[in-house]
């Protein structure tokens, strides 16, 4: 039995969550708090497996509740929202930075009847998040692991990043240390609840020296720009100069998929490719690392100590296709180092397209990984 504490001021949200939980015998609502102080008191007494906090525009300070919880009585925390949009997206980024594992949509309801599919997805996410071990994420901490040697290589022309649970905070930690004149585009697959990607882009754009946008089909590839994969669409490359955003089939159940992105990067940029796997549940991106390796590109995974959830990085590392395992601060340094030689390259100089060589030797790779 998974014991859940609900923190919500809105009576409608309270009723909706309670109704959803009553449909599943594996979850139990053990407490209802309507303020941060009450939540901390109840969490300390009840020791729930998961704390669910309501996120609403009329309560812009609700994200602060999470920080207080993580200071006083750390536990897995998930935030839920009725709505989406840039404002809620900004609040969700604050919540994730404070220690929340995810921001998810509340179950849909019509004429007092719960939507079966969204309720099932909601409860499944709660169960998964209750198994995550957490620490006081609000504190900055450095990894005591010795930093591995850098990868000896040629210049990197493009960076692909995969992230899931804990990803927004990890992305912010890395990208705020990347200078505005970064000489390569950065493509990101961040698994997040539908409707929140625009808000995440806005929040990152306001906090970073880099340009940040949600990718659209045909966008030109521009150095120093971060492109986030759109909701429900695959992000890849049409050429060395243009993005492809397509309604392609899911890869291993994911759309957008990091494996799809890494495959595409490898085919077009070959040895000039860099793939990074960050914190998250599952194994998205692992098969795509095989494509990067075949093309003689470079691969990095986030280390366990700095990961909110070590699932995706661990799967990547266990695959044997990871060159470096680094804490967040080490990843930023390595991105700068691997692209440093491109700063002196004339803007119109044409580099050898290693992707052509890769395609000739690996024509069957797309079928293999999809």
C-alpha positions as CSV (number, residue, x, y, z in Angstrom):
1,X,0.0,0.0,0.0
2,X,1.3,3.4,-1.0
3,X,0.5,6.0,1.6
4,X,-0.1,9.5,0.2
5,X,-0.3,12.9,1.8
6,X,-2.3,15.5,-0.2
7,X,-1.5,19.2,0.1
8,X,-4.1,21.4,-1.6
9,X,-6.2,24.5,-0.7
10,X,-8.6,24.1,-3.5
11,X,-11.7,22.0,-2.6
12,X,-12.2,21.0,-6.3
13,X,-8.7,19.7,-6.6
14,X,-9.0,17.9,-3.3
15,X,-12.1,16.1,-4.4
16,X,-10.7,15.2,-7.8
17,X,-7.6,13.6,-6.3
18,X,-9.5,11.7,-3.6
19,X,-11.9,10.4,-6.2
20,X,-9.0,9.2,-8.4
21,X,-7.3,7.4,-5.5
22,X,-10.5,5.6,-4.5
23,X,-10.4,3.8,-7.9
24,X,-7.1,2.0,-7.0
25,X,-6.7,-0.3,-4.0
26,X,-2.9,0.1,-4.0
27,X,-2.9,3.8,-2.9
28,X,-4.2,5.3,0.3
29,X,-4.8,8.9,1.2
30,X,-3.5,9.2,4.8
31,X,-3.8,12.9,5.2
32,X,-5.0,16.2,3.8
33,X,-3.2,19.5,4.5
34,X,-4.2,23.0,3.3
35,X,-1.1,24.9,4.2
36,X,2.7,24.5,4.1
37,X,3.0,24.5,7.9
38,X,0.3,21.9,8.2
39,X,1.9,19.8,5.5
40,X,5.2,19.7,7.3
41,X,3.6,18.8,10.6
42,X,1.6,16.0,9.0
43,X,4.5,14.7,6.9
44,X,6.7,14.5,10.1
45,X,4.0,12.6,11.9
46,X,2.6,10.3,9.1
47,X,5.9,9.6,7.2
48,X,4.0,9.2,3.9
49,X,5.5,7.4,0.9
50,X,4.6,10.3,-1.4
51,X,3.5,13.9,-0.9
52,X,1.2,15.4,-3.6
53,X,1.0,19.2,-3.7
54,X,-1.5,21.2,-5.8
55,X,0.0,23.8,-8.1
56,X,-2.4,26.7,-9.0
57,X,-2.0,30.2,-10.4
58,X,-4.0,31.8,-7.6
59,X,-1.4,30.4,-5.1
60,X,1.9,31.5,-6.7
61,X,3.8,30.6,-3.5
62,X,2.8,26.9,-3.5
63,X,6.2,25.9,-4.9
64,X,7.7,27.2,-1.6
65,X,5.9,24.4,0.2
66,X,8.2,21.9,-1.4
67,X,11.4,23.6,-0.3
68,X,10.1,23.6,3.3
69,X,9.2,20.0,3.1
70,X,12.6,19.0,1.7
71,X,14.3,21.0,4.5
72,X,12.3,19.6,7.4
73,X,11.2,16.1,6.4
74,X,12.4,15.0,2.9
75,X,10.0,12.8,1.0
76,X,9.2,12.2,-2.7
77,X,7.0,15.2,-3.8
78,X,4.9,15.5,-7.0
79,X,3.0,18.6,-8.0
80,X,-0.3,18.4,-9.8
81,X,-2.1,21.1,-11.9
82,X,-5.4,21.5,-13.5
83,X,-4.2,23.8,-16.2
84,X,-1.1,24.5,-18.3
85,X,0.6,27.5,-20.0
86,X,3.6,29.8,-19.5
87,X,2.6,31.0,-16.0
88,X,2.1,27.5,-14.6
89,X,5.2,26.5,-16.5
90,X,7.3,29.1,-14.6
91,X,5.8,27.9,-11.3
92,X,6.6,24.3,-12.2
93,X,10.2,25.1,-12.8
94,X,10.4,26.8,-9.4
95,X,8.8,23.7,-7.9
96,X,11.3,21.3,-9.6
97,X,14.2,23.5,-8.5
98,X,13.0,23.2,-4.9
99,X,13.0,19.4,-5.0
100,X,9.7,18.2,-6.6
101,X,10.2,15.1,-8.8
102,X,7.6,16.0,-11.4
103,X,4.7,18.3,-12.3
104,X,1.8,16.3,-13.7
105,X,-1.7,17.0,-14.9
106,X,-4.6,16.1,-12.7
107,X,-7.0,13.5,-14.0
108,X,-9.5,14.8,-16.5
109,X,-13.2,14.9,-15.5
110,X,-16.3,15.3,-17.5
111,X,-19.9,15.4,-16.0
112,X,-18.5,14.2,-12.7
113,X,-17.0,11.1,-14.4
114,X,-13.2,10.6,-14.3
115,X,-11.5,9.9,-17.6
116,X,-10.2,6.4,-17.4
117,X,-7.0,6.8,-19.4
118,X,-5.8,10.0,-17.7
119,X,-6.7,8.6,-14.2
120,X,-4.7,5.5,-14.9
121,X,-1.7,7.5,-16.1
122,X,-2.0,9.8,-13.0
123,X,-2.1,6.9,-10.6
124,X,0.7,5.1,-12.4
125,X,2.9,8.1,-12.1
126,X,2.2,8.5,-8.4
127,X,3.1,4.9,-7.8
128,X,6.4,5.2,-9.7
129,X,7.4,8.5,-8.0
130,X,6.7,7.0,-4.5
131,X,9.6,4.6,-5.1
132,X,12.2,7.4,-5.6
133,X,14.7,7.9,-2.8
134,X,15.2,11.6,-2.1
135,X,17.6,13.8,-0.3
136,X,17.5,17.5,0.6
137,X,17.7,18.7,-3.0
138,X,17.5,22.3,-2.0
139,X,21.1,22.3,-0.9
140,X,23.9,22.8,-3.4
141,X,26.4,19.9,-3.2
142,X,29.4,18.8,-5.1
143,X,30.2,15.2,-6.1
144,X,33.1,13.8,-4.1
145,X,33.9,11.5,-7.0
146,X,37.2,12.3,-8.8
147,X,36.5,13.9,-12.1
148,X,37.5,11.5,-15.0
149,X,39.9,12.5,-17.6
150,X,38.4,14.4,-20.6
151,X,37.6,12.7,-23.8
152,X,40.3,13.3,-26.4
153,X,38.5,14.2,-29.6
154,X,37.9,16.4,-32.6
155,X,35.5,19.3,-32.4
156,X,31.8,18.8,-31.5
157,X,29.3,20.6,-33.8
158,X,26.0,19.6,-32.1
159,X,24.8,18.5,-28.6
160,X,21.8,16.3,-27.9
161,X,20.5,16.0,-24.3
162,X,18.0,13.5,-22.8
163,X,16.3,14.2,-19.5
164,X,13.3,13.1,-17.6
165,X,12.5,13.3,-13.8
166,X,14.7,16.0,-12.3
167,X,15.7,17.2,-15.8
168,X,14.6,20.8,-15.7
169,X,16.7,21.6,-12.7
170,X,19.7,19.6,-14.2
171,X,19.3,21.5,-17.5
172,X,19.3,24.8,-15.6
173,X,22.4,23.8,-13.6
174,X,24.3,22.9,-16.8
175,X,23.2,25.5,-19.2
176,X,23.5,28.5,-17.0
177,X,27.3,27.9,-17.1
178,X,27.4,27.8,-20.9
179,X,28.4,31.1,-22.5
180,X,26.1,33.0,-25.0
181,X,28.7,32.5,-27.8
182,X,28.6,28.7,-27.4
183,X,29.5,27.5,-31.0
184,X,27.0,24.6,-31.3
185,X,23.2,24.2,-31.2
186,X,21.8,22.1,-28.2
187,X,18.8,19.9,-28.8
188,X,16.9,18.6,-25.8
189,X,14.3,15.9,-25.2
190,X,12.8,16.6,-21.8
191,X,10.0,14.2,-20.7
192,X,7.4,16.4,-19.1
193,X,3.7,16.5,-18.7
194,X,1.8,17.7,-21.8
195,X,1.2,21.5,-21.8
196,X,4.3,22.4,-19.8
197,X,7.1,22.6,-22.4
198,X,6.3,26.2,-23.4
199,X,6.5,27.3,-19.8
200,X,9.7,25.5,-19.3
201,X,11.2,27.1,-22.4
202,X,10.1,30.5,-21.1
203,X,11.6,29.9,-17.7
204,X,14.9,28.6,-19.0
205,X,15.1,31.4,-21.5
206,X,14.7,34.0,-18.8
207,X,17.4,32.4,-16.7
208,X,20.1,31.5,-19.3
209,X,22.5,33.4,-21.4
210,X,21.5,31.2,-24.3
211,X,18.4,31.5,-26.6
212,X,15.8,28.9,-25.7
213,X,12.8,27.9,-27.8
214,X,10.4,25.0,-28.5
215,X,11.5,23.4,-31.8
216,X,9.4,23.7,-34.9
217,X,9.8,21.9,-38.2
218,X,12.3,23.6,-40.5
219,X,13.9,25.8,-37.8
220,X,17.5,26.7,-38.8
221,X,20.2,25.2,-36.6
222,X,21.8,28.2,-34.8
223,X,24.8,28.0,-32.4
224,X,24.1,29.1,-28.9
225,X,20.4,28.1,-29.1
226,X,18.6,25.5,-27.1
227,X,15.8,23.7,-28.9
228,X,13.3,21.8,-26.7
229,X,11.3,18.9,-28.3
230,X,7.6,19.7,-28.7
231,X,4.8,17.8,-26.9
232,X,4.0,14.5,-28.7
233,X,6.4,15.0,-31.6
234,X,9.8,13.6,-32.5
235,X,12.8,16.0,-32.7
236,X,15.6,15.3,-35.2
237,X,17.5,16.8,-38.1
238,X,16.5,17.4,-41.7
239,X,20.1,18.4,-42.6
240,X,23.2,20.0,-41.1
241,X,21.3,23.3,-41.1
242,X,17.7,22.5,-40.3
243,X,15.6,20.8,-37.7
244,X,12.9,18.2,-38.4
245,X,9.9,18.0,-36.0
246,X,7.7,15.1,-37.1
247,X,4.7,13.1,-36.1
248,X,6.8,10.0,-36.4
249,X,6.0,6.8,-34.4
250,X,7.1,6.5,-30.8
251,X,10.4,4.8,-30.2
252,X,10.2,2.3,-27.3
253,X,7.1,4.0,-26.2
254,X,8.5,7.6,-26.2
255,X,7.5,10.6,-28.4
256,X,9.5,12.7,-28.2
257,X,12.3,10.1,-27.9
258,X,16.0,10.7,-27.0
259,X,16.9,7.6,-29.0
260,X,15.2,9.1,-32.1
261,X,17.1,12.4,-31.5
262,X,20.5,10.7,-31.0
263,X,20.0,8.5,-34.1
264,X,19.3,11.5,-36.2
265,X,22.2,13.5,-34.9
266,X,24.6,10.5,-35.5
267,X,23.4,10.1,-39.1
268,X,23.9,13.8,-40.0
269,X,26.8,14.9,-37.9
270,X,28.7,11.6,-37.3
271,X,31.8,12.1,-35.2
272,X,30.9,15.7,-34.5
273,X,28.0,14.6,-32.3
274,X,27.8,14.7,-28.5
275,X,25.0,12.9,-26.6
276,X,24.3,13.6,-22.9
277,X,21.9,11.5,-20.7
278,X,20.7,13.2,-17.6
279,X,18.6,12.2,-14.6
280,X,15.3,10.4,-15.2
281,X,13.3,7.2,-14.9
282,X,13.5,4.4,-17.5
283,X,16.1,4.0,-20.3
284,X,15.2,6.4,-23.1
285,X,18.3,7.4,-25.1
286,X,20.3,4.2,-24.4
287,X,19.8,2.7,-27.8
288,X,20.5,6.0,-29.4
289,X,24.0,6.1,-27.8
290,X,24.8,3.0,-29.9
291,X,24.3,5.2,-33.0
292,X,26.5,8.0,-31.6
293,X,29.2,5.5,-30.8
294,X,29.1,3.8,-34.2
295,X,29.5,7.3,-35.8
296,X,32.5,7.9,-33.4
297,X,30.7,10.7,-31.6
298,X,31.1,11.3,-27.8
299,X,28.8,10.4,-25.0
300,X,28.3,11.6,-21.4
301,X,26.1,10.4,-18.5
302,X,25.2,12.2,-15.3
303,X,26.6,10.6,-12.2
304,X,24.5,8.9,-9.5
305,X,25.1,11.4,-6.7
306,X,23.9,14.5,-8.7
307,X,20.9,12.6,-10.2
308,X,17.4,12.9,-8.8
309,X,16.7,9.5,-10.4
310,X,19.6,7.5,-11.6
311,X,17.5,5.3,-14.0
312,X,18.3,6.8,-17.4
313,X,22.0,7.5,-16.6
314,X,22.5,4.0,-15.1
315,X,20.9,2.3,-18.2
316,X,23.2,4.4,-20.4
317,X,26.3,3.5,-18.4
318,X,25.4,-0.2,-18.2
319,X,25.1,-0.3,-22.0
320,X,28.8,0.3,-22.3
321,X,28.3,3.2,-24.7
322,X,29.2,6.1,-22.3
323,X,32.6,7.8,-22.5
324,X,32.3,9.9,-19.3
325,X,30.3,9.8,-16.1
326,X,30.2,13.3,-14.7
327,X,28.4,15.5,-12.0
328,X,26.4,18.4,-13.4
329,X,29.2,21.0,-13.0
330,X,31.6,18.7,-14.8
331,X,29.2,18.3,-17.8
332,X,29.1,22.0,-18.4
333,X,32.9,22.2,-18.4
334,X,33.2,19.3,-20.8
335,X,30.6,20.8,-23.2
336,X,32.7,24.0,-23.4
337,X,36.0,22.1,-23.8
338,X,34.7,19.8,-26.5
339,X,33.4,22.7,-28.6
340,X,36.2,25.1,-27.9
341,X,38.1,24.5,-31.2
342,X,35.0,25.5,-33.2
343,X,35.3,29.1,-31.9
344,X,38.2,29.7,-34.2
345,X,36.6,28.1,-37.2
346,X,35.4,30.5,-39.9
347,X,31.6,30.6,-39.9
348,X,31.2,29.4,-43.5
349,X,33.9,26.7,-43.4
350,X,32.6,23.3,-44.5
351,X,33.7,20.4,-42.3
352,X,33.9,16.8,-43.5
353,X,30.4,15.4,-43.0
354,X,31.2,12.2,-41.1
355,X,27.5,11.4,-41.2
356,X,27.9,10.5,-44.9
357,X,30.5,7.9,-44.0
358,X,28.4,6.7,-41.1
359,X,25.3,6.2,-43.4
360,X,27.3,4.2,-45.9
361,X,28.5,1.8,-43.3
362,X,25.4,1.6,-41.1
363,X,22.4,1.7,-43.4
364,X,20.6,-0.8,-41.3
365,X,21.0,1.1,-38.1
366,X,17.7,3.0,-38.2
367,X,15.8,-0.3,-38.3
368,X,17.9,-1.8,-35.6
369,X,17.1,1.0,-33.1
370,X,13.5,1.6,-33.9
